[in-house]
Amino acid sequence: MKIKSTILFSAIFLSVLNCFSENNWKPVFQLEFGGNNIVPTLNERWSIRQDVGSTNYFEEANKVLSYMHVTYFGLKPEMSFFDNKVALSSGLRYYNIHSELYTSKYIDNQSAFFYLRYVSSGTNTEYAKVYKIDEMSHYLGIPLDIKIIPLSSSKIDLYIRTGFDFGYKIASKTNIDFVNSSMESYEKEILSNLGVKTNNFYSSWNNAIGIIYGQRNKLRYGFEIFLPSFFISKTNSSISDTNMYSGFKLLLELPSK
C-alpha cells in the first residue's frame, strides 16, 4: 500500500512539474515583515487585585493594563496560475509574541505597582507587589496563503488574500518584576503554582487586502492591511487571552533568475 501511494504521489508531482515547465513557470520570492494589533483580556489564572483593562484605557489612571503584540518576518516562494489571477505561497516564518501587564501609571512613574495573589489556601491569602509582568515567546512556522488578484496591470496588482499560519514554540520566558527584590527567588515557584504557560503550537487564520507595485520580473514592493483575522490556537500568551486581531504587512518581491 505504501509503495502504491509513493508511486501515485511521485506521478502527480512529476506531472505538476511538467506542467510548470511547459508553461515556463518561474516562482517569485517574497521577503515579508508584519505586525498584528491585538486588544487582549487578562488570562484568568493571573489573580490581580485591581481592575484590569487593555491598552485602550489609559485614561483610567489606576487600572492594570494588558498588552499583546505579534511581530513576524519570513521568506516565501510564490507561484501564479490562470494568467496571474490566482497565486499560492508558502515558506518559513518567525513569530515573536510580546505580552505585558502593568499599571497605567507605570510608564511615567516607576513606583506604580499592583497586587498579585500567589497564595490562597483556606484563611491564608498572600499578595506580592508587582511593577510589571512581561512575557516573550518565539515561534518558527509555515504560512499557507492563497491570493485572488482581480485587478492586475504591468506595474500594479490589487489582491485579496486568505491564509493559515502554523508554528512551533522554540523559546518562551515570563518575568515578574517585583517591588520587593527578595521575592525574585520565588518567581519560578509562583509561576508554577499559578499554572500559567504558553502553548507549544501557534496557529491562526488571517485575511487581508493588498497591493504590489513594480514591473514584473524586477524588484517589487507590497503592502497589506489585515481584514478581521482570528487565532486558532489558545494561550499563545500566558498573560493575555484573545481571539481576533488586525495588522499590516510589508513585503519585497524578488523574481527568480
BELSULKA-V846103 format. One record per helix or strand. SS is the DSSP state (H for helix, E for strand). FROM is the first residue (numbers start at 1). LEN is the number of residues. If there is no record, write none. Layout:
BEGIN
SS_FROM_LEN + SS_FROM_LEN
END
This chain:
BEGIN
H_2_21 + E_28_10 + E_41_2 + E_48_1 + E_52_3 + E_64_18 + E_86_18 + E_114_8 + E_124_29 + E_156_23 + H_181_14 + E_201_13 + E_220_12 + E_240_2 + E_244_12
END
